[in-house]
Amino acid sequence: MSGPSGVGKGTVCTALRGKLPELVYSVSATTRSPRLGEEDGVNYFFKTREQFMNMMQNNELLEYAEYVGNYYGTPRDFVEKTLESGKDIILEIEVQGALQVKEKFPQGVFIFLLPPSLDELKDRIVGRGTENQATIDHRMSVAVDEIGLMEHYDYAVVNDEIDSACKRIESIIVAEHCKVKR
């Protein structure tokens, strides 16, 4: 699952984990600093730039992207082992990363999470209270570009209300398991 910054990917993924305990959550690595309440190994694996570069060079990441001056990536080993065990795994990643994963795992299911409107998205980003105006403006510009890439996804889900968005994603998971080709 991916979508623009501030759309609520983390909030929706947390809610999904509460509703679908069998769904495995992939923890991403990042070079950004932890936000208040975030824990290493739970929300992200917080890495220095040097550590992250080593992971890139050693092919330890399924995907990675630089976003607003920080790197984000998905540790390859955890994802591969989870899939081999027959479990579903959800990756909460940026759009650039999702497109990389789609190249390597075209059998995956790609969900784009949308805000109800761009105004609502801006309100959510501002409401975090963690970014200055220049960063907010940059995130909004990037969001418009990312929404333009939605055509590469299998599904689009509007995050108008967390519970409703979760129900839509649960329906997608059920439908995908019922596909004949699976």
VMD Tcl script that builds the backbone (N, CA, C; Angstrom):
set m [mol new atoms 546]
animate dup $m
set s [atomselect $m all]
$s set {name element resname resid chain x y z} {
  {N N MET 1 A 0.849 -1.171 0.000}
  {CA C MET 1 A 0.000 0.000 0.000}
  {C C MET 1 A 0.892 1.230 0.000}
  {N N SER 2 A 0.529 2.147 -0.849}
  {CA C SER 2 A 1.252 3.413 -0.850}
  {C C SER 2 A 0.293 4.530 -1.219}
  {N N GLY 3 A 0.811 5.717 -1.144}
  {CA C GLY 3 A 0.038 6.915 -1.419}
  {C C GLY 3 A 0.841 8.102 -0.938}
  {N N PRO 4 A 0.316 9.287 -1.121}
  {CA C PRO 4 A 1.071 10.482 -0.751}
  {C C PRO 4 A 1.354 10.575 0.750}
  {N N SER 5 A 2.413 11.273 1.082}
  {CA C SER 5 A 2.742 11.533 2.479}
  {C C SER 5 A 1.577 12.251 3.149}
  {N N GLY 6 A 1.191 11.770 4.322}
  {CA C GLY 6 A 0.114 12.407 5.071}
  {C C GLY 6 A -1.258 11.825 4.800}
  {N N VAL 7 A -1.348 10.859 3.882}
  {CA C VAL 7 A -2.647 10.283 3.531}
  {C C VAL 7 A -3.178 9.348 4.623}
  {N N GLY 8 A -2.292 8.888 5.506}
  {CA C GLY 8 A -2.735 8.018 6.592}
  {C C GLY 8 A -2.343 6.565 6.415}
  {N N LYS 9 A -1.274 6.315 5.666}
  {CA C LYS 9 A -0.838 4.931 5.445}
  {C C LYS 9 A -0.554 4.223 6.761}
  {N N GLY 10 A 0.200 4.881 7.631}
  {CA C GLY 10 A 0.548 4.263 8.910}
  {C C GLY 10 A -0.664 4.012 9.782}
  {N N THR 11 A -1.565 4.964 9.818}
  {CA C THR 11 A -2.782 4.830 10.625}
  {C C THR 11 A -3.648 3.690 10.111}
  {N N VAL 12 A -3.817 3.612 8.800}
  {CA C VAL 12 A -4.630 2.542 8.210}
  {C C VAL 12 A -3.959 1.184 8.425}
  {N N CYS 13 A -2.646 1.112 8.242}
  {CA C CYS 13 A -1.943 -0.160 8.459}
  {C C CYS 13 A -2.057 -0.623 9.908}
  {N N THR 14 A -1.955 0.298 10.849}
  {CA C THR 14 A -2.107 -0.054 12.266}
  {C C THR 14 A -3.511 -0.588 12.530}
  {N N ALA 15 A -4.508 0.066 11.980}
  {CA C ALA 15 A -5.893 -0.388 12.154}
  {C C ALA 15 A -6.101 -1.759 11.504}
  {N N LEU 16 A -5.526 -1.972 10.336}
  {CA C LEU 16 A -5.643 -3.272 9.658}
  {C C LEU 16 A -5.036 -4.390 10.492}
  {N N ARG 17 A -3.901 -4.122 11.105}
  {CA C ARG 17 A -3.254 -5.140 11.936}
  {C C ARG 17 A -4.130 -5.526 13.107}
  {N N GLY 18 A -4.907 -4.571 13.621}
  {CA C GLY 18 A -5.837 -4.881 14.708}
  {C C GLY 18 A -6.998 -5.746 14.239}
  {N N LYS 19 A -7.422 -5.562 13.001}
  {CA C LYS 19 A -8.555 -6.306 12.447}
  {C C LYS 19 A -8.138 -7.638 11.831}
  {N N LEU 20 A -6.929 -7.687 11.289}
  {CA C LEU 20 A -6.428 -8.883 10.601}
  {C C LEU 20 A -5.090 -9.298 11.209}
  {N N PRO 21 A -5.104 -9.932 12.378}
  {CA C PRO 21 A -3.838 -10.253 13.045}
  {C C PRO 21 A -2.936 -11.203 12.241}
  {N N GLU 22 A -3.510 -11.937 11.288}
  {CA C GLU 22 A -2.698 -12.834 10.466}
  {C C GLU 22 A -1.928 -12.102 9.371}
  {N N LEU 23 A -2.273 -10.854 9.122}
  {CA C LEU 23 A -1.586 -10.041 8.124}
  {C C LEU 23 A -0.257 -9.564 8.711}
  {N N VAL 24 A 0.822 -9.892 8.044}
  {CA C VAL 24 A 2.153 -9.539 8.534}
  {C C VAL 24 A 2.523 -8.153 8.008}
  {N N TYR 25 A 3.013 -7.323 8.886}
  {CA C TYR 25 A 3.408 -5.958 8.548}
  {C C TYR 25 A 4.909 -5.915 8.303}
  {N N SER 26 A 5.295 -5.398 7.153}
  {CA C SER 26 A 6.708 -5.258 6.831}
  {C C SER 26 A 7.220 -3.943 7.405}
  {N N VAL 27 A 8.223 -4.031 8.242}
  {CA C VAL 27 A 8.819 -2.838 8.839}
  {C C VAL 27 A 9.901 -2.329 7.894}
  {N N SER 28 A 9.794 -1.066 7.506}
  {CA C SER 28 A 10.754 -0.449 6.592}
  {C C SER 28 A 11.954 0.104 7.353}
  {N N ALA 29 A 13.037 0.243 6.628}
  {CA C ALA 29 A 14.221 0.920 7.155}
  {C C ALA 29 A 14.182 2.364 6.660}
  {N N THR 30 A 14.692 3.293 7.453}
  {CA C THR 30 A 14.735 4.695 7.045}
  {C C THR 30 A 15.912 5.412 7.690}
  {N N THR 31 A 16.318 6.495 7.022}
  {CA C THR 31 A 17.366 7.353 7.585}
  {C C THR 31 A 16.780 8.559 8.298}
  {N N ARG 32 A 15.451 8.720 8.269}
  {CA C ARG 32 A 14.878 9.877 8.955}
  {C C ARG 32 A 14.870 9.640 10.460}
  {N N SER 33 A 14.779 10.729 11.206}
  {CA C SER 33 A 14.755 10.642 12.670}
  {C C SER 33 A 13.394 10.142 13.135}
  {N N PRO 34 A 13.369 9.437 14.257}
  {CA C PRO 34 A 12.082 8.968 14.790}
  {C C PRO 34 A 11.194 10.142 15.208}
  {N N ARG 35 A 9.895 9.997 14.970}
  {CA C ARG 35 A 8.923 10.960 15.478}
  {C C ARG 35 A 8.549 10.530 16.891}
  {N N LEU 36 A 7.923 11.434 17.612}
  {CA C LEU 36 A 7.508 11.160 18.979}
  {C C LEU 36 A 6.678 9.877 19.032}
  {N N GLY 37 A 7.084 8.935 19.876}
  {CA C GLY 37 A 6.340 7.690 20.069}
  {C C GLY 37 A 6.760 6.553 19.152}
  {N N GLU 38 A 7.571 6.825 18.130}
  {CA C GLU 38 A 8.012 5.762 17.229}
  {C C GLU 38 A 9.156 4.980 17.867}
  {N N GLU 39 A 9.142 3.662 17.605}
  {CA C GLU 39 A 10.154 2.779 18.174}
  {C C GLU 39 A 10.923 2.066 17.074}
  {N N ASP 40 A 12.236 1.941 17.267}
  {CA C ASP 40 A 13.081 1.218 16.329}
  {C C ASP 40 A 12.666 -0.251 16.307}
  {N N GLY 41 A 12.505 -0.793 15.107}
  {CA C GLY 41 A 12.111 -2.186 14.951}
  {C C GLY 41 A 10.610 -2.408 14.995}
  {N N VAL 42 A 9.865 -1.392 15.384}
  {CA C VAL 42 A 8.404 -1.498 15.432}
  {C C VAL 42 A 7.808 -0.657 14.314}
  {N N ASN 43 A 8.089 0.651 14.327}
  {CA C ASN 43 A 7.583 1.546 13.287}
  {C C ASN 43 A 8.509 1.554 12.072}
  {N N TYR 44 A 9.787 1.618 12.327}
  {CA C TYR 44 A 10.836 1.586 11.296}
  {C C TYR 44 A 12.081 0.994 11.929}
  {N N PHE 45 A 13.010 0.571 11.058}
  {CA C PHE 45 A 14.372 0.313 11.495}
  {C C PHE 45 A 15.104 1.616 11.187}
  {N N PHE 46 A 15.450 2.382 12.212}
  {CA C PHE 46 A 16.106 3.674 12.022}
  {C C PHE 46 A 17.599 3.439 11.810}
  {N N LYS 47 A 18.091 3.885 10.661}
  {CA C LYS 47 A 19.468 3.653 10.248}
  {C C LYS 47 A 20.170 4.971 9.983}
  {N N THR 48 A 21.494 4.962 10.156}
  {CA C THR 48 A 22.281 6.103 9.713}
  {C C THR 48 A 22.369 6.032 8.187}
  {N N ARG 49 A 22.775 7.107 7.573}
  {CA C ARG 49 A 22.952 7.094 6.110}
  {C C ARG 49 A 23.963 6.028 5.701}
  {N N GLU 50 A 25.037 5.916 6.462}
  {CA C GLU 50 A 26.077 4.935 6.142}
  {C C GLU 50 A 25.531 3.508 6.233}
  {N N GLN 51 A 24.769 3.211 7.273}
  {CA C GLN 51 A 24.169 1.875 7.411}
  {C C GLN 51 A 23.229 1.579 6.242}
  {N N PHE 52 A 22.439 2.573 5.869}
  {CA C PHE 52 A 21.482 2.375 4.781}
  {C C PHE 52 A 22.218 2.135 3.458}
  {N N MET 53 A 23.266 2.909 3.213}
  {CA C MET 53 A 24.044 2.742 1.984}
  {C C MET 53 A 24.639 1.334 1.919}
  {N N ASN 54 A 25.101 0.823 3.052}
  {CA C ASN 54 A 25.623 -0.546 3.094}
  {C C ASN 54 A 24.533 -1.558 2.745}
  {N N MET 55 A 23.332 -1.345 3.244}
  {CA C MET 55 A 22.220 -2.245 2.913}
  {C C MET 55 A 21.940 -2.207 1.411}
  {N N MET 56 A 21.998 -1.026 0.814}
  {CA C MET 56 A 21.779 -0.894 -0.629}
  {C C MET 56 A 22.857 -1.656 -1.404}
  {N N GLN 57 A 24.101 -1.442 -1.027}
  {CA C GLN 57 A 25.226 -2.069 -1.733}
  {C C GLN 57 A 25.216 -3.588 -1.598}
  {N N ASN 58 A 24.724 -4.089 -0.476}
  {CA C ASN 58 A 24.704 -5.532 -0.228}
  {C C ASN 58 A 23.416 -6.202 -0.698}
  {N N ASN 59 A 22.596 -5.465 -1.476}
  {CA C ASN 59 A 21.341 -5.989 -2.016}
  {C C ASN 59 A 20.421 -6.527 -0.919}
  {N N GLU 60 A 20.392 -5.853 0.219}
  {CA C GLU 60 A 19.571 -6.267 1.355}
  {C C GLU 60 A 18.202 -5.598 1.355}
  {N N LEU 61 A 17.931 -4.783 0.327}
  {CA C LEU 61 A 16.656 -4.074 0.256}
  {C C LEU 61 A 15.892 -4.502 -0.993}
  {N N LEU 62 A 14.615 -4.795 -0.813}
  {CA C LEU 62 A 13.751 -5.141 -1.935}
  {C C LEU 62 A 13.499 -3.905 -2.795}
  {N N GLU 63 A 13.387 -2.788 -2.139}
  {CA C GLU 63 A 13.191 -1.502 -2.803}
  {C C GLU 63 A 13.724 -0.426 -1.887}
  {N N TYR 64 A 14.033 0.707 -2.488}
  {CA C TYR 64 A 14.397 1.864 -1.672}
  {C C TYR 64 A 14.160 3.121 -2.486}
  {N N ALA 65 A 13.989 4.200 -1.774}
  {CA C ALA 65 A 13.760 5.488 -2.425}
  {C C ALA 65 A 14.240 6.588 -1.501}
  {N N GLU 66 A 14.622 7.690 -2.102}
  {CA C GLU 66 A 14.926 8.886 -1.331}
  {C C GLU 66 A 13.694 9.764 -1.409}
  {N N TYR 67 A 13.250 10.222 -0.260}
  {CA C TYR 67 A 12.045 11.045 -0.206}
  {C C TYR 67 A 12.263 12.174 0.782}
  {N N VAL 68 A 12.146 13.391 0.330}
  {CA C VAL 68 A 12.314 14.602 1.135}
  {C C VAL 68 A 13.612 14.532 1.949}
  {N N GLY 69 A 14.698 14.105 1.281}
  {CA C GLY 69 A 16.014 14.119 1.900}
  {C C GLY 69 A 16.357 12.913 2.755}
  {N N ASN 70 A 15.454 11.937 2.862}
  {CA C ASN 70 A 15.723 10.735 3.640}
  {C C ASN 70 A 15.496 9.499 2.784}
  {N N TYR 71 A 16.173 8.410 3.140}
  {CA C TYR 71 A 15.996 7.144 2.439}
  {C C TYR 71 A 15.000 6.269 3.201}
  {N N TYR 72 A 14.229 5.516 2.425}
  {CA C TYR 72 A 13.281 4.536 2.950}
  {C C TYR 72 A 13.465 3.262 2.138}
  {N N GLY 73 A 13.378 2.109 2.773}
  {CA C GLY 73 A 13.526 0.859 2.027}
  {C C GLY 73 A 12.934 -0.320 2.768}
  {N N THR 74 A 12.699 -1.385 2.003}
  {CA C THR 74 A 12.107 -2.607 2.555}
  {C C THR 74 A 13.158 -3.694 2.626}
  {N N PRO 75 A 13.478 -4.170 3.847}
  {CA C PRO 75 A 14.439 -5.268 3.972}
  {C C PRO 75 A 13.942 -6.521 3.229}
  {N N ARG 76 A 14.723 -7.000 2.291}
  {CA C ARG 76 A 14.369 -8.105 1.408}
  {C C ARG 76 A 14.126 -9.425 2.146}
  {N N ASP 77 A 14.990 -9.784 3.040}
  {CA C ASP 77 A 14.948 -11.101 3.684}
  {C C ASP 77 A 13.617 -11.361 4.396}
  {N N PHE 78 A 13.138 -10.387 5.143}
  {CA C PHE 78 A 11.899 -10.559 5.900}
  {C C PHE 78 A 10.709 -10.799 4.975}
  {N N VAL 79 A 10.636 -10.038 3.891}
  {CA C VAL 79 A 9.526 -10.172 2.948}
  {C C VAL 79 A 9.553 -11.543 2.283}
  {N N GLU 80 A 10.713 -11.954 1.817}
  {CA C GLU 80 A 10.820 -13.238 1.126}
  {C C GLU 80 A 10.462 -14.404 2.042}
  {N N LYS 81 A 10.928 -14.377 3.273}
  {CA C LYS 81 A 10.613 -15.461 4.215}
  {C C LYS 81 A 9.125 -15.505 4.550}
  {N N THR 82 A 8.503 -14.344 4.678}
  {CA C THR 82 A 7.069 -14.291 4.986}
  {C C THR 82 A 6.257 -14.873 3.838}
  {N N LEU 83 A 6.573 -14.490 2.618}
  {CA C LEU 83 A 5.850 -15.007 1.450}
  {C C LEU 83 A 6.055 -16.512 1.291}
  {N N GLU 84 A 7.277 -16.982 1.517}
  {CA C GLU 84 A 7.565 -18.411 1.412}
  {C C GLU 84 A 6.781 -19.226 2.429}
  {N N SER 85 A 6.445 -18.609 3.570}
  {CA C SER 85 A 5.681 -19.313 4.605}
  {C C SER 85 A 4.179 -19.340 4.294}
  {N N GLY 86 A 3.776 -18.668 3.191}
  {CA C GLY 86 A 2.376 -18.673 2.789}
  {C C GLY 86 A 1.532 -17.586 3.425}
  {N N LYS 87 A 2.155 -16.645 4.094}
  {CA C LYS 87 A 1.417 -15.561 4.752}
  {C C LYS 87 A 1.351 -14.335 3.864}
  {N N ASP 88 A 0.306 -13.528 4.079}
  {CA C ASP 88 A 0.195 -12.239 3.409}
  {C C ASP 88 A 1.025 -11.220 4.166}
  {N N ILE 89 A 1.650 -10.327 3.416}
  {CA C ILE 89 A 2.449 -9.272 4.031}
  {C C ILE 89 A 2.041 -7.943 3.410}
  {N N ILE 90 A 1.954 -6.928 4.232}
  {CA C ILE 90 A 1.615 -5.603 3.719}
  {C C ILE 90 A 2.839 -4.708 3.847}
  {N N LEU 91 A 3.167 -4.074 2.748}
  {CA C LEU 91 A 4.263 -3.123 2.719}
  {C C LEU 91 A 3.661 -1.726 2.670}
  {N N GLU 92 A 4.023 -0.919 3.611}
  {CA C GLU 92 A 3.594 0.489 3.656}
  {C C GLU 92 A 4.759 1.298 3.111}
  {N N ILE 93 A 4.688 1.612 1.810}
  {CA C ILE 93 A 5.837 2.218 1.158}
  {C C ILE 93 A 5.432 3.395 0.289}
  {N N GLU 94 A 6.424 4.196 -0.049}
  {CA C GLU 94 A 6.205 5.336 -0.926}
  {C C GLU 94 A 5.989 4.847 -2.355}
  {N N VAL 95 A 5.467 5.703 -3.186}
  {CA C VAL 95 A 5.101 5.344 -4.554}
  {C C VAL 95 A 6.308 4.840 -5.353}
  {N N GLN 96 A 7.439 5.522 -5.252}
  {CA C GLN 96 A 8.632 5.082 -5.979}
  {C C GLN 96 A 8.994 3.648 -5.623}
  {N N GLY 97 A 8.929 3.344 -4.341}
  {CA C GLY 97 A 9.254 1.998 -3.866}
  {C C GLY 97 A 8.258 0.960 -4.347}
  {N N ALA 98 A 6.986 1.313 -4.345}
  {CA C ALA 98 A 5.954 0.373 -4.801}
  {C C ALA 98 A 6.169 -0.002 -6.266}
  {N N LEU 99 A 6.560 0.957 -7.077}
  {CA C LEU 99 A 6.799 0.664 -8.482}
  {C C LEU 99 A 8.005 -0.261 -8.658}
  {N N GLN 100 A 9.007 -0.129 -7.796}
  {CA C GLN 100 A 10.150 -1.048 -7.824}
  {C C GLN 100 A 9.709 -2.460 -7.441}
  {N N VAL 101 A 8.876 -2.557 -6.402}
  {CA C VAL 101 A 8.391 -3.869 -5.954}
  {C C VAL 101 A 7.551 -4.511 -7.056}
  {N N LYS 102 A 6.738 -3.720 -7.728}
  {CA C LYS 102 A 5.881 -4.257 -8.789}
  {C C LYS 102 A 6.715 -4.903 -9.893}
  {N N GLU 103 A 7.878 -4.333 -10.195}
  {CA C GLU 103 A 8.767 -4.934 -11.194}
  {C C GLU 103 A 9.279 -6.294 -10.739}
  {N N LYS 104 A 9.566 -6.427 -9.441}
  {CA C LYS 104 A 10.141 -7.666 -8.912}
  {C C LYS 104 A 9.088 -8.688 -8.492}
  {N N PHE 105 A 7.907 -8.224 -8.096}
  {CA C PHE 105 A 6.819 -9.093 -7.636}
  {C C PHE 105 A 5.505 -8.682 -8.312}
  {N N PRO 106 A 5.385 -8.924 -9.622}
  {CA C PRO 106 A 4.164 -8.505 -10.321}
  {C C PRO 106 A 2.909 -9.215 -9.815}
  {N N GLN 107 A 3.068 -10.336 -9.128}
  {CA C GLN 107 A 1.922 -11.052 -8.565}
  {C C GLN 107 A 1.386 -10.384 -7.299}
  {N N GLY 108 A 2.070 -9.369 -6.820}
  {CA C GLY 108 A 1.606 -8.637 -5.642}
  {C C GLY 108 A 0.326 -7.872 -5.949}
  {N N VAL 109 A -0.302 -7.402 -4.907}
  {CA C VAL 109 A -1.526 -6.608 -5.033}
  {C C VAL 109 A -1.168 -5.191 -4.597}
  {N N PHE 110 A -1.385 -4.232 -5.476}
  {CA C PHE 110 A -0.931 -2.871 -5.237}
  {C C PHE 110 A -2.126 -1.949 -5.012}
  {N N ILE 111 A -2.158 -1.349 -3.813}
  {CA C ILE 111 A -3.270 -0.496 -3.390}
  {C C ILE 111 A -2.754 0.923 -3.205}
  {N N PHE 112 A -3.436 1.869 -3.824}
  {CA C PHE 112 A -3.081 3.280 -3.694}
  {C C PHE 112 A -4.081 3.925 -2.741}
  {N N LEU 113 A -3.587 4.490 -1.654}
  {CA C LEU 113 A -4.431 5.150 -0.667}
  {C C LEU 113 A -4.505 6.639 -1.001}
  {N N LEU 114 A -5.727 7.117 -1.154}
  {CA C LEU 114 A -5.965 8.508 -1.548}
  {C C LEU 114 A -6.576 9.309 -0.410}
  {N N PRO 115 A -6.298 10.613 -0.366}
  {CA C PRO 115 A -7.021 11.473 0.579}
  {C C PRO 115 A -8.384 11.822 -0.032}
  {N N PRO 116 A -9.343 12.241 0.785}
  {CA C PRO 116 A -10.631 12.665 0.232}
  {C C PRO 116 A -10.485 13.866 -0.708}
  {N N SER 117 A -9.479 14.710 -0.447}
  {CA C SER 117 A -9.198 15.874 -1.298}
  {C C SER 117 A -7.776 16.347 -0.998}
  {N N LEU 118 A -7.236 17.177 -1.870}
  {CA C LEU 118 A -5.911 17.738 -1.616}
  {C C LEU 118 A -5.931 18.702 -0.425}
  {N N ASP 119 A -7.033 19.410 -0.237}
  {CA C ASP 119 A -7.142 20.294 0.928}
  {C C ASP 119 A -7.075 19.492 2.227}
  {N N GLU 120 A -7.768 18.360 2.246}
  {CA C GLU 120 A -7.737 17.498 3.433}
  {C C GLU 120 A -6.330 16.960 3.658}
  {N N LEU 121 A -5.642 16.586 2.587}
  {CA C LEU 121 A -4.273 16.096 2.709}
  {C C LEU 121 A -3.378 17.165 3.330}
  {N N LYS 122 A -3.498 18.401 2.862}
  {CA C LYS 122 A -2.686 19.490 3.407}
  {C C LYS 122 A -3.001 19.703 4.891}
  {N N ASP 123 A -4.281 19.641 5.261}
  {CA C ASP 123 A -4.669 19.794 6.666}
  {C C ASP 123 A -4.030 18.704 7.531}
  {N N ARG 124 A -3.980 17.485 7.017}
  {CA C ARG 124 A -3.376 16.377 7.771}
  {C C ARG 124 A -1.882 16.592 7.964}
  {N N ILE 125 A -1.207 17.037 6.914}
  {CA C ILE 125 A 0.242 17.274 7.013}
  {C C ILE 125 A 0.523 18.416 7.991}
  {N N VAL 126 A -0.229 19.491 7.869}
  {CA C VAL 126 A -0.064 20.631 8.777}
  {C C VAL 126 A -0.377 20.202 10.209}
  {N N GLY 127 A -1.404 19.380 10.369}
  {CA C GLY 127 A -1.837 18.929 11.687}
  {C C GLY 127 A -0.807 18.110 12.436}
  {N N ARG 128 A 0.116 17.491 11.717}
  {CA C ARG 128 A 1.188 16.742 12.376}
  {C C ARG 128 A 2.038 17.659 13.253}
  {N N GLY 129 A 2.222 18.891 12.764}
  {CA C GLY 129 A 3.050 19.849 13.483}
  {C C GLY 129 A 4.526 19.523 13.451}
  {N N THR 130 A 4.952 18.728 12.477}
  {CA C THR 130 A 6.356 18.305 12.430}
  {C C THR 130 A 7.128 18.911 11.263}
  {N N GLU 131 A 6.440 19.594 10.335}
  {CA C GLU 131 A 7.101 20.118 9.150}
  {C C GLU 131 A 6.964 21.631 9.058}
  {N N ASN 132 A 7.981 22.266 8.490}
  {CA C ASN 132 A 7.899 23.708 8.234}
  {C C ASN 132 A 7.154 23.940 6.917}
  {N N GLN 133 A 6.869 25.199 6.595}
  {CA C GLN 133 A 6.058 25.515 5.414}
  {C C GLN 133 A 6.703 25.044 4.119}
  {N N ALA 134 A 8.017 25.177 4.011}
  {CA C ALA 134 A 8.702 24.749 2.781}
  {C C ALA 134 A 8.542 23.239 2.579}
  {N N THR 135 A 8.647 22.478 3.662}
  {CA C THR 135 A 8.488 21.025 3.572}
  {C C THR 135 A 7.045 20.665 3.229}
  {N N ILE 136 A 6.100 21.370 3.815}
  {CA C ILE 136 A 4.679 21.134 3.515}
  {C C ILE 136 A 4.417 21.386 2.034}
  {N N ASP 137 A 4.914 22.497 1.513}
  {CA C ASP 137 A 4.726 22.826 0.095}
  {C C ASP 137 A 5.348 21.758 -0.800}
  {N N HIS 138 A 6.539 21.301 -0.416}
  {CA C HIS 138 A 7.209 20.267 -1.199}
  {C C HIS 138 A 6.406 18.965 -1.167}
  {N N ARG 139 A 5.939 18.573 0.011}
  {CA C ARG 139 A 5.147 17.342 0.138}
  {C C ARG 139 A 3.881 17.424 -0.710}
  {N N MET 140 A 3.246 18.573 -0.756}
  {CA C MET 140 A 2.024 18.728 -1.558}
  {C C MET 140 A 2.333 18.618 -3.049}
  {N N SER 141 A 3.439 19.197 -3.482}
  {CA C SER 141 A 3.841 19.106 -4.886}
  {C C SER 141 A 4.122 17.653 -5.269}
  {N N VAL 142 A 4.848 16.954 -4.394}
  {CA C VAL 142 A 5.148 15.542 -4.629}
  {C C VAL 142 A 3.855 14.722 -4.638}
  {N N ALA 143 A 2.921 15.045 -3.753}
  {CA C ALA 143 A 1.649 14.314 -3.669}
  {C C ALA 143 A 0.894 14.370 -4.993}
  {N N VAL 144 A 0.852 15.533 -5.609}
  {CA C VAL 144 A 0.163 15.678 -6.899}
  {C C VAL 144 A 0.829 14.782 -7.950}
  {N N ASP 145 A 2.159 14.764 -7.971}
  {CA C ASP 145 A 2.884 13.901 -8.910}
  {C C ASP 145 A 2.591 12.425 -8.633}
  {N N GLU 146 A 2.569 12.049 -7.352}
  {CA C GLU 146 A 2.326 10.650 -6.995}
  {C C GLU 146 A 0.919 10.209 -7.375}
  {N N ILE 147 A -0.056 11.060 -7.162}
  {CA C ILE 147 A -1.434 10.718 -7.537}
  {C C ILE 147 A -1.512 10.434 -9.039}
  {N N GLY 148 A -0.694 11.110 -9.812}
  {CA C GLY 148 A -0.637 10.863 -11.253}
  {C C GLY 148 A -0.125 9.479 -11.605}
  {N N LEU 149 A 0.538 8.804 -10.673}
  {CA C LEU 149 A 1.063 7.448 -10.907}
  {C C LEU 149 A 0.095 6.356 -10.455}
  {N N MET 150 A -1.070 6.747 -9.986}
  {CA C MET 150 A -2.056 5.797 -9.480}
  {C C MET 150 A -2.439 4.749 -10.532}
  {N N GLU 151 A -2.334 5.079 -11.794}
  {CA C GLU 151 A -2.714 4.155 -12.859}
  {C C GLU 151 A -1.906 2.851 -12.838}
  {N N HIS 152 A -0.770 2.837 -12.155}
  {CA C HIS 152 A 0.073 1.646 -12.079}
  {C C HIS 152 A -0.359 0.682 -10.970}
  {N N TYR 153 A -1.386 1.025 -10.254}
  {CA C TYR 153 A -1.868 0.230 -9.127}
  {C C TYR 153 A -3.079 -0.607 -9.533}
  {N N ASP 154 A -3.358 -1.617 -8.727}
  {CA C ASP 154 A -4.520 -2.479 -8.970}
  {C C ASP 154 A -5.797 -1.891 -8.386}
  {N N TYR 155 A -5.681 -1.193 -7.267}
  {CA C TYR 155 A -6.842 -0.658 -6.559}
  {C C TYR 155 A -6.534 0.736 -6.040}
  {N N ALA 156 A -7.595 1.542 -5.892}
  {CA C ALA 156 A -7.505 2.848 -5.246}
  {C C ALA 156 A -8.531 2.869 -4.117}
  {N N VAL 157 A -8.093 3.269 -2.934}
  {CA C VAL 157 A -8.958 3.336 -1.754}
  {C C VAL 157 A -8.857 4.739 -1.176}
  {N N VAL 158 A -9.997 5.388 -1.014}
  {CA C VAL 158 A -10.024 6.717 -0.408}
  {C C VAL 158 A -10.032 6.555 1.105}
  {N N ASN 159 A -9.102 7.226 1.772}
  {CA C ASN 159 A -9.045 7.202 3.230}
  {C C ASN 159 A -9.843 8.386 3.773}
  {N N ASP 160 A -11.158 8.267 3.663}
  {CA C ASP 160 A -12.043 9.302 4.187}
  {C C ASP 160 A -12.317 9.076 5.665}
  {N N GLU 161 A -12.356 7.822 6.057}
  {CA C GLU 161 A -12.545 7.417 7.449}
  {C C GLU 161 A -11.767 6.119 7.618}
  {N N ILE 162 A -11.007 6.000 8.665}
  {CA C ILE 162 A -10.104 4.863 8.839}
  {C C ILE 162 A -10.841 3.535 8.764}
  {N N ASP 163 A -11.953 3.399 9.486}
  {CA C ASP 163 A -12.679 2.131 9.504}
  {C C ASP 163 A -13.205 1.768 8.118}
  {N N SER 164 A -13.704 2.743 7.395}
  {CA C SER 164 A -14.214 2.493 6.037}
  {C C SER 164 A -13.081 2.089 5.092}
  {N N ALA 165 A -11.957 2.762 5.189}
  {CA C ALA 165 A -10.809 2.415 4.347}
  {C C ALA 165 A -10.341 0.997 4.649}
  {N N CYS 166 A -10.308 0.625 5.923}
  {CA C CYS 166 A -9.906 -0.729 6.309}
  {C C CYS 166 A -10.866 -1.771 5.746}
  {N N LYS 167 A -12.151 -1.507 5.814}
  {CA C LYS 167 A -13.135 -2.455 5.270}
  {C C LYS 167 A -12.927 -2.646 3.777}
  {N N ARG 168 A -12.626 -1.584 3.071}
  {CA C ARG 168 A -12.378 -1.694 1.629}
  {C C ARG 168 A -11.134 -2.548 1.360}
  {N N ILE 169 A -10.092 -2.331 2.141}
  {CA C ILE 169 A -8.859 -3.103 1.947}
  {C C ILE 169 A -9.078 -4.567 2.328}
  {N N GLU 170 A -9.820 -4.822 3.403}
  {CA C GLU 170 A -10.150 -6.206 3.760}
  {C C GLU 170 A -10.892 -6.887 2.612}
  {N N SER 171 A -11.807 -6.180 1.966}
  {CA C SER 171 A -12.553 -6.731 0.830}
  {C C SER 171 A -11.614 -7.068 -0.328}
  {N N ILE 172 A -10.629 -6.228 -0.553}
  {CA C ILE 172 A -9.645 -6.483 -1.612}
  {C C ILE 172 A -8.863 -7.756 -1.302}
  {N N ILE 173 A -8.443 -7.915 -0.066}
  {CA C ILE 173 A -7.680 -9.102 0.324}
  {C C ILE 173 A -8.512 -10.364 0.115}
  {N N VAL 174 A -9.760 -10.335 0.554}
  {CA C VAL 174 A -10.642 -11.495 0.369}
  {C C VAL 174 A -10.817 -11.793 -1.115}
  {N N ALA 175 A -11.104 -10.764 -1.909}
  {CA C ALA 175 A -11.308 -10.954 -3.349}
  {C C ALA 175 A -10.057 -11.534 -4.018}
  {N N GLU 176 A -8.901 -11.049 -3.639}
  {CA C GLU 176 A -7.660 -11.542 -4.235}
  {C C GLU 176 A -7.423 -13.014 -3.903}
  {N N HIS 177 A -7.785 -13.426 -2.697}
  {CA C HIS 177 A -7.634 -14.837 -2.324}
  {C C HIS 177 A -8.606 -15.731 -3.088}
  {N N CYS 178 A -9.704 -15.169 -3.554}
  {CA C CYS 178 A -10.708 -15.942 -4.293}
  {C C CYS 178 A -10.434 -16.002 -5.787}
  {N N LYS 179 A -9.453 -15.286 -6.277}
  {CA C LYS 179 A -9.143 -15.315 -7.706}
  {C C LYS 179 A -8.721 -16.718 -8.126}
  {N N VAL 180 A -9.215 -17.148 -9.248}
  {CA C VAL 180 A -8.910 -18.476 -9.770}
  {C C VAL 180 A -7.410 -18.669 -9.958}
  {N N LYS 181 A -6.728 -17.665 -10.477}
  {CA C LYS 181 A -5.292 -17.806 -10.751}
  {C C LYS 181 A -4.458 -17.967 -9.482}
  {N N ARG 182 A -5.015 -17.629 -8.336}
  {CA C ARG 182 A -4.277 -17.805 -7.078}
  {C C ARG 182 A -4.553 -19.167 -6.497}
}
mol reanalyze $m
mol bondsrecalc $m
mol representation Tube
mol addrep $m
